[in-house]
Amino acid sequence: MNRAASLLEVDDLVLHFPVSGGGALGLWRRSVKALNGVSLAIRRGETIGLVGESGSGKSTLGRAILGLEPVTSGHVAFAGIDVTAGRRADLARLRRETAMVFQDPSNALNPRLTAGEAIAEVLRVHRKVLPAEIPARVSELLSLVGLDPTLGNRRPQALSGGQCQRVGIARALAIEPTMIVADECVAALDVSIQGQIINLFIDLRERMNLTLVFIAHDLAVVRRLCDRVAVMYLGRIVEEGPTEAVFSAPRHPYTAALIRSIPEIDPDIVLPDAPMQGEPPSPLSLPAGCPFHPRCPHAEARCHADPPPSLRRRDDHGWACILEPGALPTPLNASPIPIATGESA
């Protein structure tokens, strides 16, 4: 893709977390290799989905993008500014123009503040509205995410997990951001509310030219909402491209296995055999060669020893695998996946 038109550029990002090792005194240290050379460009106004199994590095990448995790090496540029350099003015701009909806809604909110106070704090710090207008704006934001404004008087412990998540989304929207990183933001909501939030994000993208990085396990939601999708495995992007191209004709065996894992609602369709064997290797000790080769039914001898393949592109579709396009069978789930969309929030 054309990086010149990108709002966000991630270049060869590496993030390793040191952890205590073993030995008699536990003095030697090892590292959790959370991100291992991630490169990604996101256009302004685009919605990109990050998918993959737990531990693949999706949430870590989302936090690193916003400067919430110190990176080991590599760069993140937002609107042409290198935010990994740590300059205070650059980080301040990043905070004014970006927001994150966290995965754990209860812990993301201050238990001492009511929901309304948590949103009002953002409006006050960023001076989005006049002080006299803050209560009305708080009510508007709560209504926007499908909550009764009277719930703004409650503290997080008096709200359900789904209600807390919607407060978190309202708080993110309060700064009128250019970009939002949403980490599993609909996972705690019931199906009808999920549909409302998805429709809300679609509407905001159109009205505000909002750029959205959407982290999710639910591939049906990603397919409904996202323009592009990036598939992560053991801290690497193994496939990236237009959503329909990736879902209808995956080029990496891991992507194909994820798509075959999508539950099929038609009782007449025979379920496939287990699409993927075993568990992901430990990020403390990555396998040599392609990191997916221990679980890949198409692995060859060179996959065990050669360096991990880099992302190669064709037709704006990238994949990190020795297989050529068309080598994988078309998934049974190649048709669009229906989800309940509810009423527009």
Secondary structure, 3 states (H helix, E strand, C coil): CCHHHEEEEEEEEEEEEEEECCCCCCCCEEEEEEEEEEEEEEECCCEEEEECCCCCCHHHHHHHHCCCCCCCEEEEEECCEEHHHCCHHHHHHHHHHEEEECCCCCCCCCCCCCHHHHHHHHHHHHCCCCHHHHHHHHHHHHHHCCCCHHHHHCCHHHCCHHHHHHHHHHHHHCCCCCEEEEECCCCCCCHHHHHHHHHHHHHHHHHHCCEEEEECCCHHHHHHHCCEEEEEECCEEEEEEEHHHHHHCCCCHHHHHHHHCCCCCCCCCCCCCCCCCCCCCCCCCCCCCCCCHHHCCCCCHHHHHCCCCCCEEECCEEECCCCCCCCCCCCCCCCCCCCCCCCCC
